């Protein structure tokens, strides 16, 4: 197994949170709420993430390291 760290780039904290809330297991948590409360929760998460990642804001969006663990198996 090896680990690779790359610099991730996203347009904004809001884009990053929306992707996480639709394309990861977090989506199932959001579906448990009615539309209004789910929207309020998403907005609160976006505000928290934007504040936490403010130091990572660059001219072209967010820039932060992302680490992936890679394992290749052979038969």
FENZIQUI-V314622 format. One record per pair of residues at least 12 apart in sequence whose C-alpha atoms are under 10 Angstrom apart, sorted by the first residue. I is the first residue (numbers start at 1). J is the second residue. D is the distance in Angstrom with one decimal. If there is no record, write none. Layout:
i:I j:J d:D
i:I j:J d:D
//
This chain:
i:1 j:69 d:6.8
i:1 j:70 d:5.5
i:1 j:71 d:4.5
i:1 j:72 d:7.1
i:1 j:73 d:9.4
i:2 j:68 d:8.4
i:2 j:69 d:5.8
i:2 j:70 d:5.3
i:2 j:71 d:6.6
i:2 j:72 d:9.1
i:3 j:67 d:6.7
i:3 j:68 d:5.7
i:3 j:69 d:4.5
i:3 j:70 d:6.0
i:3 j:71 d:8.8
i:4 j:65 d:9.9
i:4 j:66 d:8.3
i:4 j:67 d:5.6
i:4 j:68 d:5.4
i:4 j:69 d:6.5
i:4 j:70 d:7.6
i:5 j:64 d:10.0
i:5 j:65 d:6.3
i:5 j:66 d:5.5
i:5 j:67 d:4.3
i:5 j:68 d:6.4
i:5 j:69 d:8.9
i:6 j:63 d:10.0
i:6 j:64 d:8.3
i:6 j:65 d:5.6
i:6 j:66 d:5.5
i:6 j:67 d:6.5
i:6 j:68 d:8.3
i:7 j:62 d:9.7
i:7 j:63 d:6.3
i:7 j:64 d:5.3
i:7 j:65 d:4.3
i:7 j:66 d:6.0
i:7 j:67 d:8.7
i:8 j:62 d:7.8
i:8 j:63 d:5.6
i:8 j:64 d:5.3
i:8 j:65 d:5.7
i:8 j:66 d:5.9
i:8 j:67 d:9.3
i:9 j:56 d:9.9
i:9 j:57 d:9.7
i:9 j:58 d:9.4
i:9 j:60 d:8.3
i:9 j:61 d:6.7
i:9 j:62 d:5.5
i:9 j:63 d:4.7
i:9 j:64 d:6.8
i:9 j:65 d:8.8
i:9 j:66 d:9.5
i:10 j:57 d:9.5
i:10 j:58 d:10.0
i:10 j:60 d:8.3
i:10 j:61 d:5.7
i:10 j:62 d:5.1
i:10 j:63 d:6.8
i:10 j:64 d:8.9
i:11 j:57 d:9.4
i:11 j:58 d:9.5
i:11 j:59 d:9.6
i:11 j:60 d:6.8
i:11 j:61 d:4.4
i:11 j:62 d:6.1
i:11 j:63 d:9.0
i:12 j:46 d:9.6
i:12 j:49 d:10.0
i:12 j:50 d:8.0
i:12 j:53 d:9.7
i:12 j:57 d:8.1
i:12 j:58 d:9.7
i:12 j:60 d:8.9
i:12 j:61 d:5.4
i:12 j:62 d:5.8
i:12 j:63 d:9.4
i:13 j:45 d:9.5
i:13 j:46 d:6.3
i:13 j:47 d:8.2
i:13 j:48 d:9.2
i:13 j:49 d:6.3
i:13 j:50 d:5.1
i:13 j:51 d:8.9
i:13 j:52 d:9.4
i:13 j:53 d:7.5
i:13 j:54 d:8.8
i:13 j:56 d:9.9
i:13 j:57 d:8.8
i:13 j:61 d:8.3
i:13 j:62 d:7.0
i:14 j:42 d:9.0
i:14 j:43 d:8.4
i:14 j:45 d:8.7
i:14 j:46 d:5.3
i:14 j:47 d:8.1
i:14 j:49 d:8.1
i:14 j:50 d:7.4
i:15 j:46 d:8.7
i:15 j:61 d:10.0
i:15 j:62 d:9.8
i:16 j:46 d:8.5
i:16 j:49 d:8.9
i:16 j:50 d:9.5
i:16 j:62 d:8.9
i:17 j:42 d:7.7
i:17 j:43 d:9.2
i:17 j:45 d:7.2
i:17 j:46 d:6.0
i:17 j:47 d:9.7
i:17 j:49 d:7.6
i:17 j:50 d:9.2
i:18 j:42 d:7.8
i:18 j:43 d:9.7
i:18 j:45 d:9.5
i:18 j:46 d:8.2
i:21 j:42 d:7.9
i:21 j:45 d:9.8
i:30 j:42 d:8.3
i:50 j:62 d:9.4
//
